[in-house]
Amino acid sequence: MSSIARTEATGGALDPDFLAWQTSLPVDRRLLAVDVAGSVAHVEGLVAGGLLTREEGDTLQAALRSLPGRVARNEVELPLEEDVHMAVEVWLRATVGELADKLHTGRSRNDQVATDLKLWVREAIGRLLEALERLDVVCEDWIAEQGELAMPAYTHRQVAIPVLARLWIGAALRSPMARDRRLLAVVEEEIAESPLGAGAIAGNTLPIDPWVAARELGFTSPPQNPLDAVGSRDHALTLAFACARISQHLGRFCADVVELSADGLAKLGGAVACGSSMMPHKRNPDLFELVRGQAALRLGELNALMATFQGLGTGYHRDLQQDKQVLFASVDGTVDCLRMVALGIQHLRLDQAGCIAVLERGDAVATDLTEALVAGGVPFRQAYRKIGALVAGQRAKGKRLVDLETADLDAAGLPHSLLECLDVEASARRRASRYR
Ligand code: ARG
């Protein structure tokens, strides 16, 4: 280990076991590209402020820019340091010599890591939006093929009323995901301000214009308050919440699919169904169960982040280092699940005959019959009781509402026109015509 962040005042060398335990390098090496981008922008600010000559700046920037590719090609191994920021500086010192001693001018790892994380979050938002967009396209295709099929809507897990499948997909995925996209727009706002220039906690006294790095990196402003700039992880929390909510939406859709397939209303293609190692007849909805289970992990990650920040005072604390592994897992897991659900939907077929059988067995047109009486002038509560009695009468005879005959209606004193309301598909279409 080097000693770039140690002085006489720090007191001797780090215990190697402690160093190896506390390093964030295994996790934050993933930030190498954004860390280098941040350093290149910082060098621009130093050149503009006269703290580096243009030539010095060019030398540092060229070396920095070459690093991610060299690491990717295994030509360079990042030295074991406390974190990626120190590893880069130590490597730079070994590569360009003493000039590297000027890189950290007016900067701390505190504003550096805050900048890296915001840049990473910016990319993460892009990945999430792309995955959400892809899922929406797949939903649209599914609706074009199967959206007009009738299926049961459930309340309390009991057959309620016939609906069209497009309303289910809209409620389970498309509408919530559109709202989730707006949540990501909030995260975007929360990462707009550059932390560079905030230093360790209170900025610096050097002639460095923080606008230079801010502009280079595509931020909308330099830090407005250095304590806030190094200490805030609100964007990490909002992003983890967005991931948790997206995952909960996915999980709820998956719960629907598991139940629909258990009831024989949906069939899964073999490409996304697992078998049993013992029972030869199985075609299990594992993809959907795993995604449903992943929502619990996203909730745990959101919790872990909230708990990490809980009780910390203003400004930077080393505890904050642990935000990254949690946030990386949250975003990666969410992107993966969005991709898997998009795949799963492409292999999901509603079984129209199965749906109709369940709707008929469940007397799902009872509300339609009630509304038909109301339309004919019967007060709702009276119509409701009459149809309730009709359902009970049919059931007592071991029959369904759709088995009604004119004699049953005559006996109940109800109009024959009710026979026109027994088609479950027509019911679904009539109701859905009000909704796009
Ligand atoms: N590895 C640290 C982190 O990820 C970087 C900042 C360290 N700053 C410090 N003063 N020790 O948060």
Residues whose N, C-alpha, C, O or C-beta is under 5 A from the ligand:
A	BS01	LIG	S24 E82 D83 R109 N110 V113 L320 Q321
